[in-house]
Amino acid sequence: GVSPQRWGTMLMSEGLLNLFQPGSENSVMGSDNCCNPLSMGAIKKMIEEEIPGIYVLSLMIGKNVIQDTENGFFMDVNEQVSEVCGQLAQDPKLKGGYNAMGFSQGAQFLRAVAQRCPSPPMKTLISVGGQHQGVYGLPRCPGESSDICDMIRKALNSGAYSDLIQKHLVQAQYWHDPLNDDLYKKHSLFLADINQERGVNETYKKNLQLLEKFVMVKFLQDTVVDPVDSEWFGFLKTGQAKETETLQESVLYKEDRLGLAAMDKAGKLFFLATEGDHLQFTKKWFDANLLPYLR
Ligand SMILES: *[C@@H]1O[C@H](CO)[C@@H](O)[C@H](O)[C@H]1NC(C)=O
């Protein structure tokens, strides 16, 4: 028979993941959990074992893990996205197209890749705990004494939308303050841009719709992403910080500014939910629910 077309796969993880230290209470290594989220290597290996012959590229920004971790906090996301686009375009194994799986903030970054860089073509985008409408609240930090968390918290409170902080603090680049909607729309250099808050870029809309599937995984007991609705592209209603709305209730969807309503109608959006805290899943769950999208 004809062997099915097999696309390469690209993995990306960043930022929030790096807040979890191995061996801390947050580490998910152990018992029947599949992967320490710090280790994209483990996930890569698992996919390669389950789908023989598949090519998996695990992306690292910077030259090593330490630099990668620092960049996860301090690099301009728009620059990161264009660096990734460059890497993908140069990889001969991805020329025919690829599936992409982004963990945590890696997911919204990969959506930006889909919207900005249609070549090589991304076929399926799997967002695992991504924050497509950003966050409002600082993700839980490992240990309240952590200096880096205090510093980030302070910076976000004092001026998440100042140009300097936008350019240098990754978390600010998807900070979405529903009480300061105008500021967010005007000054968010990354998220407001890819979410069409300042205007509709028809290229973004067209490119996103080139995806065959857009899969969004939400963790039902997520204590890191606030609000967790963001993992399904929902968010807090504008002007207050209590009530949330779904993607389908949002202006983004109703005016179809990004093509998501059209994709929904075409059956291209998949909303998955799983028990567990941020990025905690079992190998069994991963195999049953995510692997089929990579085959
Ligand atoms: C729309 O997005 C494309 C792709 O990133 C970009 O080249 C173009 O400059 C954008 N247009 C506007 C008006 O921002």
The ligand as a MOL file (V3000), in Angstrom:
LIG
                    3D

  0  0  0     0  0            999 V3000
M  V30 BEGIN CTAB
M  V30 COUNTS 14 14 0 0 0
M  V30 BEGIN ATOM
M  V30 1 C 1.7570 41.7810 8.4110 0
M  V30 2 O 2.5280 40.6210 8.6740 0
M  V30 3 C 3.5670 40.3750 7.7540 0
M  V30 4 C 4.1870 39.0420 8.1240 0
M  V30 5 O 4.8370 39.1020 9.3550 0
M  V30 6 C 4.5490 41.5290 7.7670 0
M  V30 7 O 5.5610 41.3080 6.8150 0
M  V30 8 C 3.8250 42.8360 7.4860 0
M  V30 9 O 4.7190 43.9120 7.6390 0
M  V30 10 C 2.6440 43.0080 8.4230 0
M  V30 11 N 1.8670 44.1630 8.0250 0
M  V30 12 C 1.5720 45.1440 8.8610 0
M  V30 13 C 0.7440 46.2260 8.2950 0
M  V30 14 O 1.9510 45.1460 10.0230 0
M  V30 END ATOM
M  V30 BEGIN BOND
M  V30 1 1 1 2
M  V30 2 1 1 10
M  V30 3 1 2 3
M  V30 4 1 3 4
M  V30 5 1 3 6
M  V30 6 1 4 5
M  V30 7 1 6 7
M  V30 8 1 6 8
M  V30 9 1 8 9
M  V30 10 1 8 10
M  V30 11 1 10 11
M  V30 12 1 11 12
M  V30 13 1 12 13
M  V30 14 2 12 14
M  V30 END BOND
M  V30 END CTAB
M  END
